[in-house]
Amino acid sequence: MTPRWTTLAATVATVAGAVSALYQKAAERADIRRFPPPGRLVTVRGRRLHVRAEGEGGPTVVILPGMTDNGLNWVDVRRGLVPGLRVWQYDRAGLGWSEAAPWWEWRGASALADELHEVLEASGEPGPYLIVGHSMGGEIARFYAARHRDRVAGMVLVDAPSERMTWMAEEFGRWRYGPMRHWRQALTYALTPCGLVRARLRLAIRNGREPDLLRRIRQRVPAELVELALALELTSGQRRAEVQEDLGRTGVVTALEAERTHFGDMPLTVISKAPHPAPGTYYYEYFAGRSPDVAERYNRVWARIQADLAGLSDDGTLIVAERAAHNIQIDEPELIVKAVTDMCHKIREHRHP
């Protein structure tokens, strides 16, 4: 390419990037006016984070969604628990209505457990807590419980990975189950302009097509929340959180191993996805696309990982979903609601026999 064409290409790319950024900023402002935060904002580490608490009845249920999950996918679980129980949830930095963290901030599960402690303190939510952590949220829950054992009355881990993911890497290789896959995903997110993604999606909708992102959202939330979920998914904060939380997966196995804790008689329920998720479940095709041999090997290792997690307490229970894939809060929310409700009853009876 000649210098002239190189200069022209660079100019076009710069202009396109600027237009994308301006469009993204204007669209986000419009979305904020349409969808104000339903909870309140507390200041932690110099940024405003969104906290939502509702219902009455202890122990307070603290919901920790999985990686890059803005929490709206837990609406069915929340509705199943409130008003009989108090449910507390916050949007991690960049997600939902929370301000994004600086690009240079490390956002691994261990650091997020410390952030959780600061947000709980800033919000004035008294303990003890029953912590419900899905996927990466389960890792955050374990770090928090290990560091603040006196504040945790019980824990529900929903299809959470652990330091035993080394078993999965041994079975299928580090390229597939090591940190490299998260680096690749983070790079993809970082190089994709938010405004361009938003513009292409809106154009597709106006032309009568249903983009994959919109189809997924319709699977995840009730019809009345689809527009809100789409707006939250398209923020620049969401994109930054996707990059940071993917990069934060590096070193989590080592950190979990270093802080591996047996929780004594603390009630612990581990809920695992179904070995063979039912058709129509969220991301069903991801599991259905595996060969029978690979599926059998995967299920065998995952069952060992989940049983190992349940063994972290003398009062540990393992529940295997009948039809749900990884996002059990979407496919079988009633299973989580029952596990949490049963544990609350157990905790109350232990306190007041």
Beta strands, then each sheet from edge to edge (+ up, - down):
strand 1: 40-44
strand 2: 47-54
strand 3: 60-64
strand 4: 87-90
strand 5: 129-134
strand 6: 152-158
strand 7: 268-272
strand 8: 316-320
sheet 1: 1+ 2- 4+ 3+ 5+ 6+ 7+ 8+
end
